[in-house]
Amino acid sequence: MRIIPAIDIIDGKCVRLTKGDYDTKKVYNENPLEVAKMFEGSGIQYLHLVDLDGAKAQHIINYKVLEQIASKTKLKIDFGGGLKANEDLHIAFNSGARQITGGSIAVKNPKIFEGWIGKYGSEKIILGADSNDGKVAISGWQEESTNEVIPFIKDYQKKGIKYVICTDISKDGMLEGPSVELYKQILSQCSNSSMQSIKLIASGGISTIEELPVLKELGCEGVIIGKAIYENRISLHQLEKFV
């Protein structure tokens, strides 16, 4: 199971929100590159980088931060937040993203998103299926769609999606543990032999190192960890040993 620390960006700074609420913003470091280098120094190979300004503005904004981290570390970066048009994707990949995550676009403009899967392939495009009471949340979690999470994932699975990041918003930033039941349901219902199995990346609520083996046992391909690292609930030394 891959360990994927998260860096969320507002105004070029490394921040965390609680349940996606911008009013709960807490700045942890003014230099995201410094944080990324710290992760890399602990043997971590992956990074989940989110442009929260972009998510709100509906177009990519903090691509310079992506460019800086991609050019000055060897981290494999998946980038999300505000990717709504072909031009946004072009900028993200040109700035060094290894993969991109599309959530709102997959709900609001499936034709464009399907086009991306066709053009870039399922290794490069991740489906963001963020759950709020079982419904997919969009626009930086400011809106809730009518789509139910599991049918939404299964639909895109048929269209070739392989990687899925699922954040349970009720758990995000709460440090109360991940949404094990939700992930169990997704993995059991989306492992149809007629389609390729999804690679599920768990996100939201991770609070202790003991939760990681549980997610690994479930069959999660990766886990995104944010606030637990910044609040010293999980140390980089512990992650290094787990890796």
C-alpha positions in Angstrom: 0.0 0.0 0.0 1.4 3.4 -1.0 1.8 6.1 1.6 0.8 9.4 0.0 1.2 12.6 2.2 -0.9 15.5 1.3 0.0 19.1 0.7 -3.0 21.5 0.3 -2.2 24.9 -1.1 -3.9 28.3 -0.4 -2.0 31.5 -1.4 1.1 29.4 -2.1 1.2 28.1 1.5 0.8 24.6 3.0 -2.6 24.5 4.9 -5.2 22.1 6.2 -9.0 22.5 6.4 -11.5 20.6 8.4 -14.3 18.9 6.5 -13.3 21.1 3.5 -14.4 24.3 5.2 -12.3 27.2 4.0 -13.0 29.1 7.2 -11.2 26.4 9.2 -7.9 27.1 7.3 -4.7 26.5 9.4 -1.3 27.4 7.9 1.3 24.8 8.7 4.2 26.0 6.6 4.7 28.9 4.2 7.1 26.9 2.1 5.5 23.8 0.5 8.8 22.8 -1.1 10.4 22.5 2.4 7.5 20.2 3.4 7.9 18.1 0.3 11.6 17.7 0.8 11.0 16.6 4.4 8.7 13.8 3.0 11.2 12.8 0.4 13.9 12.7 3.0 11.9 10.1 5.0 11.8 7.7 2.0 8.4 8.7 0.8 8.0 8.6 -3.0 4.5 10.0 -3.5 2.7 13.3 -3.0 -1.0 14.4 -3.2 -0.9 18.1 -4.0 -4.2 20.0 -4.0 -4.8 23.5 -5.3 -7.5 24.7 -3.0 -7.5 28.2 -4.6 -8.0 26.4 -7.9 -10.9 24.3 -6.6 -12.7 27.4 -5.6 -11.9 29.4 -8.7 -12.7 26.5 -11.1 -9.3 26.7 -12.8 -5.7 25.9 -12.0 -3.9 28.6 -9.9 -1.0 27.2 -7.9 0.8 25.4 -10.7 4.1 27.3 -9.8 4.1 25.4 -6.5 3.7 22.1 -8.5 6.5 23.1 -10.8 8.8 23.9 -8.0 8.2 20.6 -6.1 8.4 18.5 -9.3 11.6 20.1 -10.4 13.4 20.0 -7.0 12.3 16.6 -5.7 11.8 13.2 -7.2 8.3 12.8 -5.7 5.7 11.3 -8.0 2.9 13.9 -7.7 -0.8 13.6 -8.3 -2.4 17.0 -8.6 -6.0 18.1 -8.2 -8.1 21.2 -7.6 -9.7 23.3 -10.3 -8.9 21.1 -13.3 -11.9 21.9 -15.5 -10.6 22.4 -19.0 -8.1 20.8 -21.4 -5.8 23.8 -20.8 -5.7 23.1 -17.1 -4.6 19.6 -17.7 -2.0 20.7 -20.1 -0.6 23.2 -17.5 -0.6 20.5 -14.8 1.3 17.9 -16.8 3.7 20.5 -18.2 4.4 21.6 -14.6 5.4 18.1 -13.6 2.3 16.3 -12.4 2.6 12.5 -12.8 -1.2 12.0 -12.4 -4.2 14.4 -12.1 -7.3 14.0 -10.0 -10.7 15.0 -11.5 -13.8 15.1 -9.2 -16.2 17.9 -10.1 -15.4 17.7 -13.8 -16.3 14.0 -13.8 -19.8 14.9 -12.4 -20.5 18.2 -14.3 -18.8 17.5 -17.6 -18.4 13.7 -18.1 -17.7 14.1 -21.8 -14.5 16.2 -21.1 -13.4 13.8 -18.3 -14.0 10.7 -20.5 -11.9 12.5 -23.2 -9.1 12.8 -20.7 -9.2 9.1 -19.9 -9.1 8.4 -23.6 -6.3 10.8 -24.4 -4.0 10.3 -21.4 -4.9 6.8 -20.3 -6.0 5.3 -17.0 -2.6 5.4 -15.4 -2.6 9.2 -15.5 -6.2 10.1 -14.7 -7.6 9.5 -11.2 -11.3 9.7 -10.4 -12.0 11.9 -7.3 -15.1 10.4 -5.7 -15.5 12.4 -2.5 -18.4 11.3 -0.3 -20.8 13.3 1.8 -23.4 11.0 3.3 -23.0 8.6 0.3 -23.3 11.4 -2.3 -20.5 12.8 -4.4 -19.4 16.2 -3.3 -18.0 18.7 -5.8 -16.5 22.2 -6.3 -14.1 22.0 -3.4 -16.8 20.2 -1.4 -18.9 23.4 -1.5 -21.7 21.5 -3.4 -23.3 18.1 -3.2 -24.3 16.3 -6.4 -27.2 13.8 -6.8 -24.7 11.0 -7.7 -24.3 8.2 -5.3 -20.6 7.3 -4.7 -20.6 3.6 -5.5 -22.7 3.7 -8.8 -20.6 6.8 -9.8 -17.4 4.8 -9.4 -18.8 1.7 -11.2 -19.9 3.9 -14.1 -16.4 5.3 -14.6 -14.9 1.8 -14.0 -16.8 0.8 -17.2 -15.2 3.8 -18.9 -11.7 2.6 -18.1 -10.9 4.4 -14.8 -8.4 2.5 -12.6 -7.4 4.8 -9.8 -10.0 6.3 -7.4 -9.4 8.6 -4.5 -12.3 8.5 -2.0 -12.5 11.0 0.9 -15.3 10.7 3.4 -15.8 14.4 4.0 -17.4 13.8 7.5 -14.0 12.3 8.5 -11.7 14.8 6.8 -9.4 16.6 9.2 -11.2 15.2 12.2 -8.4 12.8 13.2 -11.1 10.2 14.3 -10.1 7.4 12.0 -10.9 6.5 8.3 -14.1 5.4 6.8 -13.4 1.7 6.8 -17.0 0.6 6.2 -17.3 2.8 3.1 -14.0 1.5 1.6 -15.1 -2.1 2.4 -18.3 -1.5 0.4 -16.5 0.2 -2.5 -13.9 -2.6 -2.8 -16.5 -5.4 -2.6 -18.9 -3.8 -5.0 -16.4 -2.6 -7.6 -14.4 -5.9 -7.9 -16.5 -7.3 -10.8 -14.5 -9.9 -12.8 -15.8 -8.5 -16.1 -14.0 -5.1 -15.4 -10.5 -4.4 -14.1 -10.4 -3.9 -10.4 -10.1 -0.4 -9.1 -7.0 0.8 -7.2 -8.7 2.6 -4.2 -6.8 5.3 -2.4 -8.3 6.0 1.0 -8.3 9.6 2.3 -9.7 11.5 5.3 -9.6 10.8 9.0 -6.3 9.0 9.3 -5.1 9.6 12.9 -2.8 6.8 14.0 -0.2 4.5 12.4 -2.3 1.5 13.6 -5.0 2.4 11.0 -2.6 1.8 8.1 -2.4 -2.0 8.3 -6.2 -2.1 8.6 -6.6 -0.2 5.3 -3.9 -2.4 3.7 -5.7 -5.5 4.8 -8.9 -4.2 3.2 -7.2 -3.9 -0.1 -6.6 -0.2 -0.4 -3.9 0.5 -3.0 -2.8 3.8 -1.3 -3.6 6.0 1.6 -3.5 9.8 1.7 -2.4 11.3 5.1 -2.6 15.0 5.9 -3.4 16.5 9.2 -2.1 13.5 11.2 1.4 14.3 10.0 1.1 18.0 10.6 -0.3 17.6 14.1 2.4 15.0 14.9 -0.1 12.1 15.4 1.9 10.1 13.0 5.7 10.8 12.7 7.7 10.7 9.5 9.9 8.1 11.3 6.8 5.8 11.7 5.9 6.3 8.1 9.5 5.5 7.0 9.4 2.2 8.9 6.0 1.4 7.4 7.2 2.2 3.9 
